[in-house]
C-alpha cells in the first residue's frame, strides 16, 4: 500500500453559479481510490448503490427506475427525449426559458414532432397548459422545473395533475431542483425526469441520469433511436452485467456516491430549508445594498 506523499491544500470557494455546486472536502476525497476496472463487480455495486440513492431522493424506489450516463446534464436531456418519444408521438414543450428552447432544438434535430407554448420569461400558467392539452393532439408534456436561465420555479405539481387528467406523459427537466426541492416521483405523476450529479446533490460534474416509471420500460425499449444515449439499453446492461455499456467516470462515481450519502444524512427537507435560508440571505443582502 503506497502512502500519499503529500496532501494538497485546497482553498474552499463558494460557487454562486447554478452548477457545478460547491463540494465538500469529504466528496473531493472520495475520488482518492485505488485504480479499478469499471467492469469489475465491485464497481458495479457502486453503480447500483448510486441508482438506489438517486431513486430514494425522489421516493421512487418502488415505482421508478434510473439509467446512468457519463455525460453532462444535456446528455441526459438528449437521452431522455430520444428514448421517451417515439415516431408517432407529439410533444408539447414549455419554452419559457433557455432549457425548454434547448429541448425543442434536440427534438427538431431528431425529427421528433413537437409544438411549443410560452415565450422566454413567461410564467407557464397551468390553465393555459390545460387548455392546450384539451385538443388531444399531444402524447407528452415537457417542462423545466427550475429554469435556471430565468430563475423561475415552474408549477411542477399542478402540471403533473393536469397531465394525469388529460392522459399525457410528463417529462421533467429537474436539473437544478432534484435533490433540493422535495419531489415525489409517483405522487407528482412524473413519467420521466433527468438531472445530474453536480447540481443539488453536490457531487462532481460528469454523471447524469434519467429516471423513468417502471410502466414505460417496454416503450423505452421500442423507442430508442440513440446509440450512446439509449435509456433502456443503458439500464438493461447494468441489470444484466453489473456495468454500464461504456466507460463511466470512475472517480466521479465514487464522489457522487459520497455526495448521495451526505444528502441522506442531511435529509431532503433540511437541504431544502437550507437552500431557502441561503436565498433569503442573498435577497436581503442585495436589498440592503440598494439593488
N, C-alpha and C positions, 0 to 999 in steps of 0.2 A: 504494500500500500504506500503510494507516494505521498509525502507530506506536501501541503501547499507552501510554496516558497515565500510568498508574501501575501498580504491582504491589501487589496486596493482600496484606498479611501475614496468614497463617493459622496459628493455633495447631494443633499436631498433637495430637489427642486419641485416646487408646486406648479403643476401644469394647469393652465386655465383654458386650454382648448377642449373641445368636446371629446377628444380621444386621440391618441392613447392617453389613458388615465395615469395619474401618479401611482407608482407601485411601491409596495413596502419592501424593506430590506429582506424580509422572510421570502417574499416571492422572487426577488432577484437571486437570492442564494439558492433557491430550489433548482436553478439551472446548473449548479455545480454538481454534476452527477458523473458517474463512470460512463464512458462511451458504451453504447448498446446498439445493437442492430434493431431497427424498428419492426423486424419480422419475428422477434423473439416473443414467446408467450408472456414473459414478464412485462414487456412494454405493451402488449395487447391488453393486459389488465389495466394499465394506466389509461388507455383509450376508453375502456368500458367504464372505469371509475369517473372519468370526465363526463361521459354521456349521462351516467346516472345523476351526477351532480347538477348538470345543466337542466335536466328534467325536474329535479327536485326544486330548483329555484322557481319554476312555474307550476309546481304542484301537479305535474303531468306524468308521474311515473306509471300510472295505471292506464292512461288514455293515449299517450303520445310516444313517438319515437324520435330519434335525432341522428343526423348524419354530420360528421365532422369533415372539414376540408382544410388543407394547408393553403390558406388564401386570406386576402383582405376581406373586409365586410362586403365589398362589391362582388367578390367571388361567390359568397353565399347568396347574395341577391340574385345573381345570374343563375346559379344552380337551382334556386327555388322556382324562379319564373319558367325556365325551360323544362323543368321536371313536372311542375304542378299543372301547367297549361297545355292542353292537347290541341290537336289540329282543328277540332270542332268547337273549341271554347272561345268565349268572348269576354275579355276582362274590362272592367271599369276601373280606371286608375285615378286616384285623387292626386292631382298635380298642383298642390298648393305650396310647393317648395322644391328645392333642387333635387331631392332624392326621389320624389314622385316623378319628376321630369326625367331623371335618370332611368327609372324603371320603364317609362314609356320608350326611351331610346333603345333599351335592351329588347323589349317586345318587338319594336319595329325592326330591329336588326335580325331577329329570328323569324320574322313574318308572322308573329302571333297577333291575332285580331284583338284590337283594343280601342277603347274610347276614353276620353278624359273628362274630368269635372273639376272646376275651380281654377283660379289663376294664382300666380305666385303671391303669397302673403294673405290669401283669403282664409277665413275660418271655415272648415268644412261642416256646414250646418247639417245635422242629421236629417232634418225634414227634407232638405233638397236631395240628399243621398237616397232616402226612402222613395221619393218621387221618381228619381231616375231608375231605380231598380224595379218599380212597378211595371215597367214596359215588358219585363220578362225576357229581354234580349241578352241578359248577362249571366254568365256561369260563375264568375269570380269578381270580388271587390278587393282592390289592393290599396292599402293606406299605410303611410308612415305614422307611427305612434308619436314619437317626439321628433319633429322636423328641425334638425339642428341648423339648417340654413336660415331659419327664421326664429328659432327658439320656441316654437309653438307646440303645445301638447294637444294633439288631436283627440277627439272623443272615442277612445278605444271601446269602452263598454257599450255605449249607445249604438255605435256602428255594428258591433258584434251582434246585438239583439236584432237590429234591422236586417242583417244578412240572414240570420236564422228565420226571421219572419218571411223573407222572400225566397228562401231555399237557395241562397247564393253562398259559395265558399269564400272564406275570409282569409286573405293573405296579409300578414302584418310585418312591416319593417320595424323591428324593435331594437335597432342597432344601438341607440343611445338611451334606452329605457330598461331593457331586460336586465334584471339584477338590482335595479334601484326601485322603480315603480312596482308595486305589488300586482303582478299579472298572474291570473289564474287561467291557464290554458284552456281547460274544459269549461269552467264557469263563464268565461268571456267568449265562448264559441269560436275559438281560434283553430282554423284548419291547418294553416301553415304560418310559421314565424321564423325569422332569421335574425342573427346577431353575431357578435364576435367576442373574442377573448379579451380584448384590450379596452373595452368601454366600462360599463358599470360593475362588472365582476372583478376588474382591476388586475387582469393578467397582462402578459406581454402581447404585442401585436404578432400576428402570424397564423392564428387559427380562427376559423369562423364556422358557423353551424346553422343547419336548417332543421327545425322541429316540424314534425308533421303528425296529424292524427292517425292512429293505427288503421282507421277505416279507409284511409287513402293509399295504403301500401300497394295494392294491386294496380290502381290507376297510375301511380308513380312509375311502376314497372313498365306499363304500357306507353306512357307519355314521353319518357326521357329522350331528348334529342341531343343532349350534350355528350361529350366524350369524357373529359375530366370532370365536368360539372353535372354528374348524374346522381341525383339524391338516392334513388333506390339502390343502384349498384354499390354506392359508397356504404350505405347502411348494411346491405346484404353481405358484402365482403367481410365487414367487421364481425357480423354474427357467425359466419361460417368458418372464417380463417383467423379470427382474432387479430386482424391487422387491416390497415387502410390499403386501398388499391395502389396508392403511390406514396412516395416517401414523405412522411409528415415532418414538421419542425420539432425534432426530438426534445431539445432543451426547453423550447417554448411550451411544449406539452406538460412537462414537469412543473413549470412555473404556473401554468393555467390550473392544474390540479391543486396546487398550493393555494392559489387565489380562491378557488371554489371552497376549500376548507376554511379559509379566513372568512369568506362570505357566510358560510354556515354558522360559524362561531359568533359572528356579529348579529346575524339574523336579518331577514329581508326588511321587516318593519323598522328595525333600528337603523339600517342603512338608509332607508327612505327618509326617516326623520332627520338623519344627519345631512343628507342632501338638501332637504328643505331648510334646515338651520343655516347651512352654508349659503344657500341662495338668499335668505333673508339678510344675512350679514353683508353680502355683496350689495344687495339692493339698498340697504340702509346707508352703507358706506358711500356709495355713489351719490345718493341723495344729499348726504351731508356735504359732499364736495361740490354740490351745485349742479349736478347733471340732471 
